[in-house]
Amino acid sequence: MADFYYSKVGKDEDIVSVMLSGELTAFQCDYVFKCIEKQVKHGTEKLIIDCNDLSYISSAGLGMLMRVHTRMKKLGGDVKLARVKGTIAKMINLVGMNKVIQLYPTVEEAIAAHGG
């Protein structure tokens, strides 16, 4: 089961960083997406999804990341993935998501890429 929490980061605290941990399966995807979407509806234009503590992601989880990306782009925002590693990084590269969503080795680099 995946857990997550988010915090405001960046010098102006205008970036929402979502920390995912555990296993992101189909069961949690809708809830996580709705929570992220709530942040977007409240004006968040810059989003970082921190995958450092994520141990597993299902195909539904990958789909949810694409839904977040598509939603952010549609509203003029941007999402970046940070600290993606191991099997999850291999899966993201295998399906080509790394060509669509920018990946950063650290949260700090993702913040800097957002201009924060």
PyMOL commands that set and color helices and strands:
alter all, ss='L'
color gray80, all
select helices_A, chain A and resi 26-41+59-74+86-94+97-99+107-113
alter helices_A, ss='H'
color red, helices_A
select strands_A, chain A and resi 2-9+15-24+46-57+78-82+102-104
alter strands_A, ss='S'
color yellow, strands_A
deselect
rebuild
show_as cartoon
